[in-house]
Each structure stands twice: as structure tokens, then as C-alpha cells.
Amino acid sequence: MKGWRARIGFMVPPGNPTVEPEMYGMAPRGVSLHFTRMSASGAAGTHDGQDERNRSQIESFDSCMELLAMVSPNVVVMAHTATSYTLGRSAEAELVARIEKRWNIPFITAFGSAMAAFSRLGIKRIAYATPYGEATTLQGVEHLRGHGIDVVNYGRLTDVRNIYEESDERAYTVARQVDTPEADAVFLSGVGMPTLEVLELLEQDLRKPVISAASAMMWNALRVSGIGEPVQGFGRLLREV
């Protein structure tokens, strides 16, 4: 039987090519992964129209849960950080509570997973890096600060044509650019930008934890599912489960 240790469901933005391969690369033996696509119209991965796409995705959550519930997952992950920025703190909490009540399945978000990761590692001050446009990046800064995180520096990738065309190397570069001595950790937001291949390198070079939305949501999904096996190669968070 597939998923004999745990089954994890993911709601993925319709144009995102990054989540599935990155999650498969981190899954321990006996943990199966199951994906469905949220609904959104317009060009995928562009800065223009991102907030509108986020709102369309929110409207599709119930239909996504109907599908994922059929595989009896131990947890479902909303795999899109910027949707939490669109929702805001109270609306995100209300959405999580409503979905969990209706389906009786634990429901977590990429952003909520990052917050749980910060708590686990005792992180209060972060350097924040994104592949977003300026407006969404600032929205993320305010969302983090609203959750009690001190954003000591932030920055974003320049010359982004499409978030889904970005690379781990570019994620490495922007992480180095935003890091400051005052930051307890670096946080790479956005699950569309590949990050996993450079997390260990960044931690070695910066000598501090480096967490991406992708690493945080897999760590949290495993934690909620009761899987305590360390996962090597993706930073301190997963290595010290």
C-alpha cells in the first residue's frame, strides 16, 4: 500500500512546475505525496495579476479538498505562500479552521509552516527574500511583522519575467544579498522559485539557518503526520526533525 507511513496532499497553483519535484525529493520512504491544482486564470508566474490569481485560487479550495480527501491524507498543504499574504492573518486562520472542521483533516499553509519553523528554531529576526514584485514583497513583509517576526532586511529578485523560470542559483544570490548579521535566519518565500538545492550551501556559507517556503511546508507536513525521520540535504530544519 502506498503511503503506509503517511499520505500528504498538496494544493498547487495551476502553472507551478516546481512543487512536485521538490516535494518528491524530500519525501521519506513510506510517505506518499498527492497533488491537485488550484484554479486561476491569466498568465502563470508573472508579477502582473498575481493578487487576482491568488483570489481565484482561494475560491477553489473546497473543490481541491473534495478531491484530495478521496486519498485519505494525513494532512493537506496549501502550497502557495503569497496566497496567505492576500488573505491576511485573520482570514487565513478562519480558512484553516473552516476546512479542518468540514473535512476533519489537518490543513496547513506554506506560510503557516514557515511560522512554525521559526518557532521551532527560536527565530525572531529574519532577512527576507522573494521572487515577487515590489507590492507582493511588501505585503509579505507586513504579514511577517503582523505575526511578530522582525524583518531586519528584505529584497527581491530583479528582472523576473516569470517566477517559474527562476533557478536555485538565483535563489542563492538573492539570499546572500539580503542577509545581514542582525538576522537569525534567511527566509526564501515563494514555492515557485526553486530553492532546495542551495539550502545546505547557504547555511554553510552564511552560518545560520536558511528556510524556504518549500522546506518549511514539507517539514511541517511530516511533523503533523507524525513522521520524525530526519531528512538530509535540505538544511537544519529538516535535518534536526
C-alpha positions in Angstrom: 0.0 0.0 0.0 1.3 3.4 -0.9 1.6 5.9 1.9 1.9 3.2 4.6 3.6 5.7 6.9 1.7 8.8 5.8 0.0 10.4 2.9 0.4 14.1 2.2 -1.9 16.1 0.0 -0.8 19.4 -1.8 -2.9 22.1 -3.4 -0.6 23.6 -6.1 -1.1 26.7 -8.2 -2.0 25.7 -11.8 1.2 26.8 -13.5 3.7 25.8 -10.8 6.2 23.2 -12.1 8.4 23.3 -9.0 6.4 21.9 -6.1 6.0 18.3 -7.2 9.7 17.6 -8.0 10.9 19.4 -4.9 8.5 17.6 -2.6 9.3 14.2 -4.1 12.9 14.9 -3.5 12.3 15.3 0.3 9.8 12.5 0.9 11.0 9.7 3.3 10.3 6.1 2.4 6.7 5.1 3.0 5.4 8.6 2.7 3.3 9.2 -0.5 2.5 12.6 -2.0 -0.7 13.5 -3.7 -1.3 16.7 -5.7 -4.2 18.7 -7.1 -4.2 22.0 -8.9 -6.0 25.1 -7.7 -7.9 27.2 -10.2 -6.7 30.5 -11.6 -6.9 32.3 -14.9 -4.4 34.5 -16.6 -0.7 34.2 -17.3 1.0 31.9 -14.8 4.1 33.0 -12.8 4.0 36.7 -13.8 4.0 39.6 -11.4 1.1 41.2 -13.1 -2.2 39.8 -12.0 -0.7 37.8 -9.0 -3.3 39.1 -6.5 -6.2 38.3 -8.8 -4.8 34.8 -9.3 -4.4 34.3 -5.6 -8.1 35.2 -5.0 -9.2 32.8 -7.7 -7.2 30.1 -6.0 -8.8 30.7 -2.7 -12.2 30.2 -4.3 -11.1 26.8 -5.5 -10.0 25.4 -2.1 -13.2 23.5 -1.4 -13.2 21.7 -4.7 -9.5 20.8 -4.1 -10.3 19.4 -0.7 -13.1 17.3 -2.2 -10.5 15.6 -4.5 -7.7 15.3 -2.0 -9.9 13.9 0.7 -10.6 10.9 -1.5 -7.0 9.6 -0.9 -7.4 9.9 2.9 -4.4 12.2 3.5 -2.9 12.7 7.0 -2.5 16.4 6.2 -3.2 18.8 3.3 -0.9 21.6 2.4 -1.8 24.8 0.6 1.4 25.1 -1.4 1.5 28.9 -2.2 3.0 31.4 0.2 1.6 34.6 -1.5 -2.0 33.5 -1.1 -1.5 33.9 2.7 -0.4 37.5 2.1 -3.6 38.1 0.1 -5.7 36.5 2.8 -4.2 38.3 5.8 -3.7 36.8 9.3 -7.3 36.6 10.5 -8.8 35.4 7.2 -6.1 32.7 6.9 -6.8 31.4 10.4 -10.5 31.3 9.7 -10.0 29.5 6.4 -7.7 26.8 8.1 -10.3 26.3 10.9 -13.2 26.0 8.5 -11.5 23.5 6.2 -10.3 21.4 9.2 -13.8 21.4 10.6 -15.5 20.4 7.4 -13.2 17.6 6.4 -11.7 16.6 9.7 -8.2 16.6 8.0 -5.3 18.8 9.3 -4.8 21.7 6.9 -1.6 23.7 6.8 -0.3 26.6 4.7 3.2 27.2 3.4 3.3 30.5 5.3 2.0 28.9 8.5 4.6 26.2 8.1 7.3 28.9 7.9 6.0 30.4 11.1 6.1 27.0 12.8 9.6 26.5 11.6 10.7 29.9 13.0 9.2 28.9 16.4 10.9 25.5 16.3 14.3 27.1 15.7 13.8 30.1 18.0 14.0 32.6 15.1 12.8 36.1 15.8 14.6 38.2 13.2 14.9 37.3 9.6 16.3 38.5 6.3 13.5 38.1 3.7 14.0 37.3 0.0 11.3 36.8 -2.7 10.9 36.3 -6.4 7.8 38.6 -6.3 7.1 42.1 -7.5 7.6 45.0 -5.0 3.9 45.2 -3.9 3.7 41.5 -3.0 7.1 41.6 -1.4 6.0 44.5 0.9 2.7 42.6 1.6 4.8 39.7 2.8 6.9 42.0 5.0 3.8 43.3 6.7 2.3 39.8 7.0 5.5 38.6 8.8 5.6 41.6 11.1 2.0 41.1 11.9 2.9 37.6 13.2 5.7 39.1 15.4 8.6 38.4 13.1 11.2 41.2 12.9 12.2 41.6 9.2 15.6 43.2 9.5 16.2 43.3 5.8 14.4 42.3 2.6 14.9 42.1 -1.1 13.7 40.5 -4.3 15.0 39.1 -7.5 15.3 41.6 -10.2 14.5 41.2 -13.9 12.0 38.4 -13.2 10.0 37.6 -16.4 8.3 34.6 -14.8 8.8 33.2 -11.3 8.6 29.6 -12.7 11.6 30.2 -14.9 13.9 31.1 -11.9 16.7 28.8 -10.6 18.3 27.6 -7.4 21.3 29.7 -8.3 19.3 32.9 -8.4 17.7 31.9 -5.1 21.2 31.6 -3.7 22.2 35.0 -5.0 19.2 36.9 -3.5 19.6 35.1 -0.2 23.2 36.3 0.0 22.1 39.8 -0.9 19.5 40.2 1.8 21.5 38.5 4.7 22.7 40.8 7.5 24.5 40.0 10.8 21.3 41.0 12.7 19.2 38.3 11.1 18.8 35.0 13.0 17.9 33.3 9.7 17.2 33.9 6.0 13.7 33.1 4.7 13.1 32.5 1.0 9.4 33.0 0.2 7.7 31.5 -2.8 7.3 27.9 -3.6 7.5 28.5 -7.4 11.2 29.6 -7.1 13.4 26.5 -6.8 15.4 26.6 -3.5 16.1 23.1 -2.2 19.5 22.6 -4.0 21.1 25.6 -2.3 19.8 25.5 1.3 22.7 23.5 2.6 25.2 25.6 0.7 23.7 28.8 2.0 23.7 27.5 5.6 27.4 26.6 5.3 28.3 30.0 3.7 26.1 32.2 5.9 26.5 30.1 9.1 22.8 30.4 10.1 19.6 28.6 9.3 18.1 29.2 5.8 14.5 28.2 5.4 12.4 28.3 2.2 8.7 28.0 2.0 9.2 24.7 0.3 11.4 23.2 3.1 9.1 24.6 5.7 5.9 23.1 4.3 7.5 19.6 3.9 8.9 19.7 7.4 5.6 20.8 8.8 3.6 18.2 6.8 5.9 15.5 8.1 5.6 16.8 11.7 1.8 16.9 11.5 1.8 13.4 10.0 3.8 12.0 12.9 7.0 11.3 10.8 10.1 12.0 12.9 12.7 10.8 10.5 15.4 13.4 9.7 15.7 14.4 6.1 19.3 15.1 5.0 20.5 17.7 2.4 17.9 20.4 2.8 19.1 22.5 5.8 19.0 22.4 9.6 15.2 22.4 9.8 14.7 19.0 8.1 18.0 17.6 9.3 17.1 18.1 13.0 13.5 16.8 12.9 
